[in-house]
Amino acid sequence: MTAKEQALYALMEGQGYSYGLMQTAIHLLGQFKEALDEMIIFIEDNHPTEEAFIRRMASLCEKQL
């Protein structure tokens, strides 16, 4: 894992997100560096629920495709 992936993982773990979500997020967002940065900021600023995190991640991944 890169440093940014580790940072995201730690933030997600701190929020109490499920292991499956954390693994999926790292796998998907690792492919899109800009989305990875945005999600780190999103968690730090908003402390979203898992559902809100998934919606945001899906939106960012769609933009990257």
CHARMM internal coordinates of N, CA and C (Angstrom, degrees):
IC EDIT
DIST 1 N 1 CA 1.4508
DIST 1 CA 1 C 1.5221
ANGL 1 N 1 CA 1 C 109.96
DIST 1 C 2 N 1.3162
ANGL 1 CA 1 C 2 N 114.10
DIHE 1 N 1 CA 1 C 2 N 143.24
DIST 2 N 2 CA 1.4592
ANGL 1 C 2 N 2 CA 119.50
DIHE 1 CA 1 C 2 N 2 CA 175.59
DIST 2 CA 2 C 1.5326
ANGL 2 N 2 CA 2 C 109.18
DIHE 1 C 2 N 2 CA 2 C -76.50
DIST 2 C 3 N 1.3153
ANGL 2 CA 2 C 3 N 116.08
DIHE 2 N 2 CA 2 C 3 N 170.71
DIST 3 N 3 CA 1.4659
ANGL 2 C 3 N 3 CA 120.80
DIHE 2 CA 2 C 3 N 3 CA 179.09
DIST 3 CA 3 C 1.5310
ANGL 3 N 3 CA 3 C 111.05
DIHE 2 C 3 N 3 CA 3 C -61.87
DIST 3 C 4 N 1.3208
ANGL 3 CA 3 C 4 N 117.18
DIHE 3 N 3 CA 3 C 4 N -39.99
DIST 4 N 4 CA 1.4677
ANGL 3 C 4 N 4 CA 120.33
DIHE 3 CA 3 C 4 N 4 CA -179.83
DIST 4 CA 4 C 1.5257
ANGL 4 N 4 CA 4 C 111.01
DIHE 3 C 4 N 4 CA 4 C -69.51
DIST 4 C 5 N 1.3242
ANGL 4 CA 4 C 5 N 117.16
DIHE 4 N 4 CA 4 C 5 N -37.94
DIST 5 N 5 CA 1.4611
ANGL 4 C 5 N 5 CA 120.17
DIHE 4 CA 4 C 5 N 5 CA 176.30
DIST 5 CA 5 C 1.5250
ANGL 5 N 5 CA 5 C 110.18
DIHE 4 C 5 N 5 CA 5 C -64.15
DIST 5 C 6 N 1.3127
ANGL 5 CA 5 C 6 N 116.81
DIHE 5 N 5 CA 5 C 6 N -39.70
DIST 6 N 6 CA 1.4638
ANGL 5 C 6 N 6 CA 120.92
DIHE 5 CA 5 C 6 N 6 CA 177.51
DIST 6 CA 6 C 1.5233
ANGL 6 N 6 CA 6 C 110.97
DIHE 5 C 6 N 6 CA 6 C -64.84
DIST 6 C 7 N 1.3286
ANGL 6 CA 6 C 7 N 116.21
DIHE 6 N 6 CA 6 C 7 N -39.18
DIST 7 N 7 CA 1.4663
ANGL 6 C 7 N 7 CA 120.42
DIHE 6 CA 6 C 7 N 7 CA 178.37
DIST 7 CA 7 C 1.5265
ANGL 7 N 7 CA 7 C 110.71
DIHE 6 C 7 N 7 CA 7 C -63.92
DIST 7 C 8 N 1.3307
ANGL 7 CA 7 C 8 N 116.42
DIHE 7 N 7 CA 7 C 8 N -45.27
DIST 8 N 8 CA 1.4599
ANGL 7 C 8 N 8 CA 120.32
DIHE 7 CA 7 C 8 N 8 CA 178.41
DIST 8 CA 8 C 1.5257
ANGL 8 N 8 CA 8 C 110.07
DIHE 7 C 8 N 8 CA 8 C -61.95
DIST 8 C 9 N 1.3145
ANGL 8 CA 8 C 9 N 116.87
DIHE 8 N 8 CA 8 C 9 N -45.31
DIST 9 N 9 CA 1.4633
ANGL 8 C 9 N 9 CA 121.46
DIHE 8 CA 8 C 9 N 9 CA -179.98
DIST 9 CA 9 C 1.5319
ANGL 9 N 9 CA 9 C 110.56
DIHE 8 C 9 N 9 CA 9 C -58.22
DIST 9 C 10 N 1.3200
ANGL 9 CA 9 C 10 N 116.70
DIHE 9 N 9 CA 9 C 10 N -44.65
DIST 10 N 10 CA 1.4672
ANGL 9 C 10 N 10 CA 120.85
DIHE 9 CA 9 C 10 N 10 CA -179.91
DIST 10 CA 10 C 1.5279
ANGL 10 N 10 CA 10 C 111.45
DIHE 9 C 10 N 10 CA 10 C -64.05
DIST 10 C 11 N 1.3311
ANGL 10 CA 10 C 11 N 116.81
DIHE 10 N 10 CA 10 C 11 N -41.13
DIST 11 N 11 CA 1.4644
ANGL 10 C 11 N 11 CA 120.34
DIHE 10 CA 10 C 11 N 11 CA 177.64
DIST 11 CA 11 C 1.5245
ANGL 11 N 11 CA 11 C 110.89
DIHE 10 C 11 N 11 CA 11 C -63.09
DIST 11 C 12 N 1.3259
ANGL 11 CA 11 C 12 N 115.97
DIHE 11 N 11 CA 11 C 12 N -43.66
DIST 12 N 12 CA 1.4632
ANGL 11 C 12 N 12 CA 120.50
DIHE 11 CA 11 C 12 N 12 CA -179.71
DIST 12 CA 12 C 1.5283
ANGL 12 N 12 CA 12 C 110.62
DIHE 11 C 12 N 12 CA 12 C -65.11
DIST 12 C 13 N 1.3105
ANGL 12 CA 12 C 13 N 115.94
DIHE 12 N 12 CA 12 C 13 N -41.29
DIST 13 N 13 CA 1.4591
ANGL 12 C 13 N 13 CA 120.58
DIHE 12 CA 12 C 13 N 13 CA 178.70
DIST 13 CA 13 C 1.5315
ANGL 13 N 13 CA 13 C 110.17
DIHE 12 C 13 N 13 CA 13 C -62.68
DIST 13 C 14 N 1.3228
ANGL 13 CA 13 C 14 N 115.91
DIHE 13 N 13 CA 13 C 14 N -40.96
DIST 14 N 14 CA 1.4572
ANGL 13 C 14 N 14 CA 121.13
DIHE 13 CA 13 C 14 N 14 CA 177.84
DIST 14 CA 14 C 1.5191
ANGL 14 N 14 CA 14 C 113.17
DIHE 13 C 14 N 14 CA 14 C -63.86
DIST 14 C 15 N 1.3254
ANGL 14 CA 14 C 15 N 116.18
DIHE 14 N 14 CA 14 C 15 N -30.01
DIST 15 N 15 CA 1.4602
ANGL 14 C 15 N 15 CA 121.25
DIHE 14 CA 14 C 15 N 15 CA 177.82
DIST 15 CA 15 C 1.5257
ANGL 15 N 15 CA 15 C 111.58
DIHE 14 C 15 N 15 CA 15 C -79.71
DIST 15 C 16 N 1.3283
ANGL 15 CA 15 C 16 N 116.62
DIHE 15 N 15 CA 15 C 16 N -11.32
DIST 16 N 16 CA 1.4594
ANGL 15 C 16 N 16 CA 120.05
DIHE 15 CA 15 C 16 N 16 CA 179.85
DIST 16 CA 16 C 1.5168
ANGL 16 N 16 CA 16 C 114.02
DIHE 15 C 16 N 16 CA 16 C 83.49
DIST 16 C 17 N 1.3272
ANGL 16 CA 16 C 17 N 116.83
DIHE 16 N 16 CA 16 C 17 N 21.54
DIST 17 N 17 CA 1.4619
ANGL 16 C 17 N 17 CA 120.25
DIHE 16 CA 16 C 17 N 17 CA 179.52
DIST 17 CA 17 C 1.5231
ANGL 17 N 17 CA 17 C 110.43
DIHE 16 C 17 N 17 CA 17 C -67.12
DIST 17 C 18 N 1.3173
ANGL 17 CA 17 C 18 N 115.69
DIHE 17 N 17 CA 17 C 18 N 155.26
DIST 18 N 18 CA 1.4579
ANGL 17 C 18 N 18 CA 120.85
DIHE 17 CA 17 C 18 N 18 CA -179.08
DIST 18 CA 18 C 1.5249
ANGL 18 N 18 CA 18 C 110.79
DIHE 17 C 18 N 18 CA 18 C -68.04
DIST 18 C 19 N 1.3127
ANGL 18 CA 18 C 19 N 114.86
DIHE 18 N 18 CA 18 C 19 N 152.36
DIST 19 N 19 CA 1.4658
ANGL 18 C 19 N 19 CA 121.75
DIHE 18 CA 18 C 19 N 19 CA 179.62
DIST 19 CA 19 C 1.5326
ANGL 19 N 19 CA 19 C 110.53
DIHE 18 C 19 N 19 CA 19 C -58.52
DIST 19 C 20 N 1.3270
ANGL 19 CA 19 C 20 N 117.01
DIHE 19 N 19 CA 19 C 20 N -41.87
DIST 20 N 20 CA 1.4651
ANGL 19 C 20 N 20 CA 120.83
DIHE 19 CA 19 C 20 N 20 CA -179.82
DIST 20 CA 20 C 1.5190
ANGL 20 N 20 CA 20 C 112.29
DIHE 19 C 20 N 20 CA 20 C -60.93
DIST 20 C 21 N 1.3201
ANGL 20 CA 20 C 21 N 116.44
DIHE 20 N 20 CA 20 C 21 N -42.49
DIST 21 N 21 CA 1.4632
ANGL 20 C 21 N 21 CA 120.08
DIHE 20 CA 20 C 21 N 21 CA 178.34
DIST 21 CA 21 C 1.5185
ANGL 21 N 21 CA 21 C 110.53
DIHE 20 C 21 N 21 CA 21 C -65.07
DIST 21 C 22 N 1.3134
ANGL 21 CA 21 C 22 N 116.73
DIHE 21 N 21 CA 21 C 22 N -42.24
DIST 22 N 22 CA 1.4655
ANGL 21 C 22 N 22 CA 119.76
DIHE 21 CA 21 C 22 N 22 CA -179.05
DIST 22 CA 22 C 1.5292
ANGL 22 N 22 CA 22 C 110.52
DIHE 21 C 22 N 22 CA 22 C -62.34
DIST 22 C 23 N 1.3118
ANGL 22 CA 22 C 23 N 117.33
DIHE 22 N 22 CA 22 C 23 N -43.94
DIST 23 N 23 CA 1.4626
ANGL 22 C 23 N 23 CA 120.79
DIHE 22 CA 22 C 23 N 23 CA 179.99
DIST 23 CA 23 C 1.5273
ANGL 23 N 23 CA 23 C 111.14
DIHE 22 C 23 N 23 CA 23 C -65.39
DIST 23 C 24 N 1.3277
ANGL 23 CA 23 C 24 N 116.47
DIHE 23 N 23 CA 23 C 24 N -43.56
DIST 24 N 24 CA 1.4635
ANGL 23 C 24 N 24 CA 120.98
DIHE 23 CA 23 C 24 N 24 CA 179.70
DIST 24 CA 24 C 1.5233
ANGL 24 N 24 CA 24 C 110.91
DIHE 23 C 24 N 24 CA 24 C -63.52
DIST 24 C 25 N 1.3174
ANGL 24 CA 24 C 25 N 116.79
DIHE 24 N 24 CA 24 C 25 N -44.25
DIST 25 N 25 CA 1.4645
ANGL 24 C 25 N 25 CA 120.98
DIHE 24 CA 24 C 25 N 25 CA -179.48
DIST 25 CA 25 C 1.5218
ANGL 25 N 25 CA 25 C 111.22
DIHE 24 C 25 N 25 CA 25 C -61.87
DIST 25 C 26 N 1.3143
ANGL 25 CA 25 C 26 N 117.21
DIHE 25 N 25 CA 25 C 26 N -44.75
DIST 26 N 26 CA 1.4645
ANGL 25 C 26 N 26 CA 120.32
DIHE 25 CA 25 C 26 N 26 CA -179.82
DIST 26 CA 26 C 1.5210
ANGL 26 N 26 CA 26 C 109.89
DIHE 25 C 26 N 26 CA 26 C -63.16
DIST 26 C 27 N 1.3194
ANGL 26 CA 26 C 27 N 116.62
DIHE 26 N 26 CA 26 C 27 N -41.82
DIST 27 N 27 CA 1.4711
ANGL 26 C 27 N 27 CA 120.40
DIHE 26 CA 26 C 27 N 27 CA 179.92
DIST 27 CA 27 C 1.5340
ANGL 27 N 27 CA 27 C 111.17
DIHE 26 C 27 N 27 CA 27 C -63.52
DIST 27 C 28 N 1.3220
ANGL 27 CA 27 C 28 N 116.87
DIHE 27 N 27 CA 27 C 28 N -48.15
DIST 28 N 28 CA 1.4687
ANGL 27 C 28 N 28 CA 120.44
DIHE 27 CA 27 C 28 N 28 CA -177.41
DIST 28 CA 28 C 1.5230
ANGL 28 N 28 CA 28 C 112.65
DIHE 27 C 28 N 28 CA 28 C -72.30
DIST 28 C 29 N 1.3159
ANGL 28 CA 28 C 29 N 116.39
DIHE 28 N 28 CA 28 C 29 N -49.29
DIST 29 N 29 CA 1.4608
ANGL 28 C 29 N 29 CA 119.90
DIHE 28 CA 28 C 29 N 29 CA -174.43
DIST 29 CA 29 C 1.5175
ANGL 29 N 29 CA 29 C 112.56
DIHE 28 C 29 N 29 CA 29 C -73.41
DIST 29 C 30 N 1.3144
ANGL 29 CA 29 C 30 N 117.12
DIHE 29 N 29 CA 29 C 30 N -21.92
DIST 30 N 30 CA 1.4595
ANGL 29 C 30 N 30 CA 120.33
DIHE 29 CA 29 C 30 N 30 CA 176.27
DIST 30 CA 30 C 1.5179
ANGL 30 N 30 CA 30 C 112.35
DIHE 29 C 30 N 30 CA 30 C -62.30
DIST 30 C 31 N 1.3327
ANGL 30 CA 30 C 31 N 116.06
DIHE 30 N 30 CA 30 C 31 N -21.08
DIST 31 N 31 CA 1.4598
ANGL 30 C 31 N 31 CA 121.72
DIHE 30 CA 30 C 31 N 31 CA 179.20
DIST 31 CA 31 C 1.5285
ANGL 31 N 31 CA 31 C 112.05
DIHE 30 C 31 N 31 CA 31 C -83.94
DIST 31 C 32 N 1.3179
ANGL 31 CA 31 C 32 N 116.86
DIHE 31 N 31 CA 31 C 32 N -18.11
DIST 32 N 32 CA 1.4615
ANGL 31 C 32 N 32 CA 122.30
DIHE 31 CA 31 C 32 N 32 CA -175.65
DIST 32 CA 32 C 1.5286
ANGL 32 N 32 CA 32 C 109.17
DIHE 31 C 32 N 32 CA 32 C -127.46
DIST 32 C 33 N 1.3097
ANGL 32 CA 32 C 33 N 117.23
DIHE 32 N 32 CA 32 C 33 N 91.64
DIST 33 N 33 CA 1.4665
ANGL 32 C 33 N 33 CA 121.56
DIHE 32 CA 32 C 33 N 33 CA -173.58
DIST 33 CA 33 C 1.5274
ANGL 33 N 33 CA 33 C 113.18
DIHE 32 C 33 N 33 CA 33 C -59.44
DIST 33 C 34 N 1.3375
ANGL 33 CA 33 C 34 N 117.35
DIHE 33 N 33 CA 33 C 34 N -37.96
DIST 34 N 34 CA 1.4639
ANGL 33 C 34 N 34 CA 119.45
DIHE 33 CA 33 C 34 N 34 CA 179.73
DIST 34 CA 34 C 1.5238
ANGL 34 N 34 CA 34 C 110.47
DIHE 33 C 34 N 34 CA 34 C -66.07
DIST 34 C 35 N 1.3286
ANGL 34 CA 34 C 35 N 116.35
DIHE 34 N 34 CA 34 C 35 N -39.65
DIST 35 N 35 CA 1.4614
ANGL 34 C 35 N 35 CA 120.65
DIHE 34 CA 34 C 35 N 35 CA 178.75
DIST 35 CA 35 C 1.5251
ANGL 35 N 35 CA 35 C 110.50
DIHE 34 C 35 N 35 CA 35 C -66.38
DIST 35 C 36 N 1.3119
ANGL 35 CA 35 C 36 N 116.73
DIHE 35 N 35 CA 35 C 36 N -36.73
DIST 36 N 36 CA 1.4662
ANGL 35 C 36 N 36 CA 121.41
DIHE 35 CA 35 C 36 N 36 CA 177.77
DIST 36 CA 36 C 1.5288
ANGL 36 N 36 CA 36 C 109.92
DIHE 35 C 36 N 36 CA 36 C -60.44
DIST 36 C 37 N 1.3162
ANGL 36 CA 36 C 37 N 116.59
DIHE 36 N 36 CA 36 C 37 N -46.53
DIST 37 N 37 CA 1.4694
ANGL 36 C 37 N 37 CA 121.14
DIHE 36 CA 36 C 37 N 37 CA 177.95
DIST 37 CA 37 C 1.5272
ANGL 37 N 37 CA 37 C 111.20
DIHE 36 C 37 N 37 CA 37 C -60.60
DIST 37 C 38 N 1.3339
ANGL 37 CA 37 C 38 N 116.23
DIHE 37 N 37 CA 37 C 38 N -44.33
DIST 38 N 38 CA 1.4597
ANGL 37 C 38 N 38 CA 120.28
DIHE 37 CA 37 C 38 N 38 CA -178.66
DIST 38 CA 38 C 1.5234
ANGL 38 N 38 CA 38 C 111.84
DIHE 37 C 38 N 38 CA 38 C -63.89
DIST 38 C 39 N 1.3289
ANGL 38 CA 38 C 39 N 116.66
DIHE 38 N 38 CA 38 C 39 N -38.06
DIST 39 N 39 CA 1.4614
ANGL 38 C 39 N 39 CA 119.60
DIHE 38 CA 38 C 39 N 39 CA -179.04
DIST 39 CA 39 C 1.5241
ANGL 39 N 39 CA 39 C 111.57
DIHE 38 C 39 N 39 CA 39 C -70.43
DIST 39 C 40 N 1.3116
ANGL 39 CA 39 C 40 N 117.32
DIHE 39 N 39 CA 39 C 40 N -34.27
DIST 40 N 40 CA 1.4670
ANGL 39 C 40 N 40 CA 119.84
DIHE 39 CA 39 C 40 N 40 CA 176.07
DIST 40 CA 40 C 1.5276
ANGL 40 N 40 CA 40 C 109.34
DIHE 39 C 40 N 40 CA 40 C -61.40
DIST 40 C 41 N 1.3143
ANGL 40 CA 40 C 41 N 116.44
DIHE 40 N 40 CA 40 C 41 N -46.75
DIST 41 N 41 CA 1.4686
ANGL 40 C 41 N 41 CA 121.19
DIHE 40 CA 40 C 41 N 41 CA 178.84
DIST 41 CA 41 C 1.5259
ANGL 41 N 41 CA 41 C 110.59
DIHE 40 C 41 N 41 CA 41 C -64.13
DIST 41 C 42 N 1.3288
ANGL 41 CA 41 C 42 N 116.44
DIHE 41 N 41 CA 41 C 42 N -42.02
DIST 42 N 42 CA 1.4675
ANGL 41 C 42 N 42 CA 121.85
DIHE 41 CA 41 C 42 N 42 CA -179.44
DIST 42 CA 42 C 1.5308
ANGL 42 N 42 CA 42 C 111.14
DIHE 41 C 42 N 42 CA 42 C -58.50
DIST 42 C 43 N 1.3242
ANGL 42 CA 42 C 43 N 117.14
DIHE 42 N 42 CA 42 C 43 N -45.50
DIST 43 N 43 CA 1.4668
ANGL 42 C 43 N 43 CA 120.27
DIHE 42 CA 42 C 43 N 43 CA 179.90
DIST 43 CA 43 C 1.5269
ANGL 43 N 43 CA 43 C 110.59
DIHE 42 C 43 N 43 CA 43 C -66.90
DIST 43 C 44 N 1.3250
ANGL 43 CA 43 C 44 N 116.72
DIHE 43 N 43 CA 43 C 44 N -45.42
DIST 44 N 44 CA 1.4669
ANGL 43 C 44 N 44 CA 120.05
DIHE 43 CA 43 C 44 N 44 CA -178.79
DIST 44 CA 44 C 1.5242
ANGL 44 N 44 CA 44 C 111.86
DIHE 43 C 44 N 44 CA 44 C -60.90
DIST 44 C 45 N 1.3242
ANGL 44 CA 44 C 45 N 116.67
DIHE 44 N 44 CA 44 C 45 N -40.86
DIST 45 N 45 CA 1.4652
ANGL 44 C 45 N 45 CA 120.71
DIHE 44 CA 44 C 45 N 45 CA -175.47
DIST 45 CA 45 C 1.5274
ANGL 45 N 45 CA 45 C 113.82
DIHE 44 C 45 N 45 CA 45 C -82.21
DIST 45 C 46 N 1.3367
ANGL 45 CA 45 C 46 N 117.15
DIHE 45 N 45 CA 45 C 46 N -34.39
DIST 46 N 46 CA 1.4643
ANGL 45 C 46 N 46 CA 120.38
DIHE 45 CA 45 C 46 N 46 CA -169.46
DIST 46 CA 46 C 1.5247
ANGL 46 N 46 CA 46 C 116.05
DIHE 45 C 46 N 46 CA 46 C -113.16
DIST 46 C 47 N 1.3114
ANGL 46 CA 46 C 47 N 118.09
DIHE 46 N 46 CA 46 C 47 N -19.37
DIST 47 N 47 CA 1.4705
ANGL 46 C 47 N 47 CA 121.71
DIHE 46 CA 46 C 47 N 47 CA -176.28
DIST 47 CA 47 C 1.5339
ANGL 47 N 47 CA 47 C 110.31
DIHE 46 C 47 N 47 CA 47 C 46.76
DIST 47 C 48 N 1.3395
ANGL 47 CA 47 C 48 N 116.90
DIHE 47 N 47 CA 47 C 48 N 57.91
DIST 48 N 48 CA 1.4633
ANGL 47 C 48 N 48 CA 120.73
DIHE 47 CA 47 C 48 N 48 CA -173.19
DIST 48 CA 48 C 1.5297
ANGL 48 N 48 CA 48 C 113.37
DIHE 47 C 48 N 48 CA 48 C -72.51
DIST 48 C 49 N 1.3243
ANGL 48 CA 48 C 49 N 114.39
DIHE 48 N 48 CA 48 C 49 N 158.85
DIST 49 N 49 CA 1.4593
ANGL 48 C 49 N 49 CA 120.08
DIHE 48 CA 48 C 49 N 49 CA 171.02
DIST 49 CA 49 C 1.5290
ANGL 49 N 49 CA 49 C 108.19
DIHE 48 C 49 N 49 CA 49 C -69.43
DIST 49 C 50 N 1.3188
ANGL 49 CA 49 C 50 N 116.90
DIHE 49 N 49 CA 49 C 50 N 168.95
DIST 50 N 50 CA 1.4695
ANGL 49 C 50 N 50 CA 119.56
DIHE 49 CA 49 C 50 N 50 CA 177.03
DIST 50 CA 50 C 1.5233
ANGL 50 N 50 CA 50 C 110.29
DIHE 49 C 50 N 50 CA 50 C -59.29
DIST 50 C 51 N 1.3242
ANGL 50 CA 50 C 51 N 116.12
DIHE 50 N 50 CA 50 C 51 N -41.35
DIST 51 N 51 CA 1.4616
ANGL 50 C 51 N 51 CA 120.23
DIHE 50 CA 50 C 51 N 51 CA -178.79
DIST 51 CA 51 C 1.5284
ANGL 51 N 51 CA 51 C 111.23
DIHE 50 C 51 N 51 CA 51 C -61.85
DIST 51 C 52 N 1.3118
ANGL 51 CA 51 C 52 N 117.10
DIHE 51 N 51 CA 51 C 52 N -45.45
DIST 52 N 52 CA 1.4669
ANGL 51 C 52 N 52 CA 120.86
DIHE 51 CA 51 C 52 N 52 CA 178.79
DIST 52 CA 52 C 1.5274
ANGL 52 N 52 CA 52 C 110.75
DIHE 51 C 52 N 52 CA 52 C -65.12
DIST 52 C 53 N 1.3224
ANGL 52 CA 52 C 53 N 116.80
DIHE 52 N 52 CA 52 C 53 N -37.82
DIST 53 N 53 CA 1.4632
ANGL 52 C 53 N 53 CA 121.33
DIHE 52 CA 52 C 53 N 53 CA 177.47
DIST 53 CA 53 C 1.5249
ANGL 53 N 53 CA 53 C 110.07
DIHE 52 C 53 N 53 CA 53 C -61.91
DIST 53 C 54 N 1.3270
ANGL 53 CA 53 C 54 N 116.96
DIHE 53 N 53 CA 53 C 54 N -45.50
DIST 54 N 54 CA 1.4687
ANGL 53 C 54 N 54 CA 121.31
DIHE 53 CA 53 C 54 N 54 CA -178.99
DIST 54 CA 54 C 1.5215
ANGL 54 N 54 CA 54 C 110.62
DIHE 53 C 54 N 54 CA 54 C -63.05
DIST 54 C 55 N 1.3338
ANGL 54 CA 54 C 55 N 116.84
DIHE 54 N 54 CA 54 C 55 N -43.81
DIST 55 N 55 CA 1.4756
ANGL 54 C 55 N 55 CA 119.69
DIHE 54 CA 54 C 55 N 55 CA 179.13
DIST 55 CA 55 C 1.5234
ANGL 55 N 55 CA 55 C 110.94
DIHE 54 C 55 N 55 CA 55 C -60.27
DIST 55 C 56 N 1.3218
ANGL 55 CA 55 C 56 N 116.34
DIHE 55 N 55 CA 55 C 56 N -44.85
DIST 56 N 56 CA 1.4709
ANGL 55 C 56 N 56 CA 120.54
DIHE 55 CA 55 C 56 N 56 CA -179.56
DIST 56 CA 56 C 1.5303
ANGL 56 N 56 CA 56 C 111.00
DIHE 55 C 56 N 56 CA 56 C -65.36
DIST 56 C 57 N 1.3262
ANGL 56 CA 56 C 57 N 116.78
DIHE 56 N 56 CA 56 C 57 N -43.57
DIST 57 N 57 CA 1.4584
ANGL 56 C 57 N 57 CA 121.11
DIHE 56 CA 56 C 57 N 57 CA 179.81
DIST 57 CA 57 C 1.5288
ANGL 57 N 57 CA 57 C 110.27
DIHE 56 C 57 N 57 CA 57 C -62.11
DIST 57 C 58 N 1.3222
ANGL 57 CA 57 C 58 N 117.28
DIHE 57 N 57 CA 57 C 58 N -43.07
DIST 58 N 58 CA 1.4622
ANGL 57 C 58 N 58 CA 120.93
DIHE 57 CA 57 C 58 N 58 CA 179.18
DIST 58 CA 58 C 1.5251
ANGL 58 N 58 CA 58 C 110.69
DIHE 57 C 58 N 58 CA 58 C -62.40
DIST 58 C 59 N 1.3107
ANGL 58 CA 58 C 59 N 116.44
DIHE 58 N 58 CA 58 C 59 N -42.56
DIST 59 N 59 CA 1.4611
ANGL 58 C 59 N 59 CA 120.94
DIHE 58 CA 58 C 59 N 59 CA 179.21
DIST 59 CA 59 C 1.5282
ANGL 59 N 59 CA 59 C 111.30
DIHE 58 C 59 N 59 CA 59 C -61.77
DIST 59 C 60 N 1.3147
ANGL 59 CA 59 C 60 N 116.71
DIHE 59 N 59 CA 59 C 60 N -44.76
DIST 60 N 60 CA 1.4658
ANGL 59 C 60 N 60 CA 120.49
DIHE 59 CA 59 C 60 N 60 CA 180.00
DIST 60 CA 60 C 1.5248
ANGL 60 N 60 CA 60 C 111.86
DIHE 59 C 60 N 60 CA 60 C -66.40
DIST 60 C 61 N 1.3152
ANGL 60 CA 60 C 61 N 116.79
DIHE 60 N 60 CA 60 C 61 N -40.17
DIST 61 N 61 CA 1.4714
ANGL 60 C 61 N 61 CA 119.91
DIHE 60 CA 60 C 61 N 61 CA 179.69
DIST 61 CA 61 C 1.5253
ANGL 61 N 61 CA 61 C 110.92
DIHE 60 C 61 N 61 CA 61 C -66.25
DIST 61 C 62 N 1.3377
ANGL 61 CA 61 C 62 N 117.40
DIHE 61 N 61 CA 61 C 62 N -38.24
DIST 62 N 62 CA 1.4652
ANGL 61 C 62 N 62 CA 120.62
DIHE 61 CA 61 C 62 N 62 CA 177.14
DIST 62 CA 62 C 1.5232
ANGL 62 N 62 CA 62 C 110.93
DIHE 61 C 62 N 62 CA 62 C -60.64
DIST 62 C 63 N 1.3157
ANGL 62 CA 62 C 63 N 117.04
DIHE 62 N 62 CA 62 C 63 N -41.12
DIST 63 N 63 CA 1.4645
ANGL 62 C 63 N 63 CA 121.28
DIHE 62 CA 62 C 63 N 63 CA 179.68
DIST 63 CA 63 C 1.5256
ANGL 63 N 63 CA 63 C 111.42
DIHE 62 C 63 N 63 CA 63 C -63.85
DIST 63 C 64 N 1.3280
ANGL 63 CA 63 C 64 N 116.70
DIHE 63 N 63 CA 63 C 64 N -33.00
DIST 64 N 64 CA 1.4639
ANGL 63 C 64 N 64 CA 121.30
DIHE 63 CA 63 C 64 N 64 CA -177.18
DIST 64 CA 64 C 1.5220
ANGL 64 N 64 CA 64 C 111.93
DIHE 63 C 64 N 64 CA 64 C -75.52
DIST 64 C 65 N 1.3267
ANGL 64 CA 64 C 65 N 117.13
DIHE 64 N 64 CA 64 C 65 N -24.45
DIST 65 N 65 CA 1.4645
ANGL 64 C 65 N 65 CA 120.01
DIHE 64 CA 64 C 65 N 65 CA -177.40
DIST 65 CA 65 C 1.4652
ANGL 65 N 65 CA 65 C 111.49
DIHE 64 C 65 N 65 CA 65 C -81.39
END
COOR INIT
IC SEED 1 N 1 CA 1 C
IC BUILD
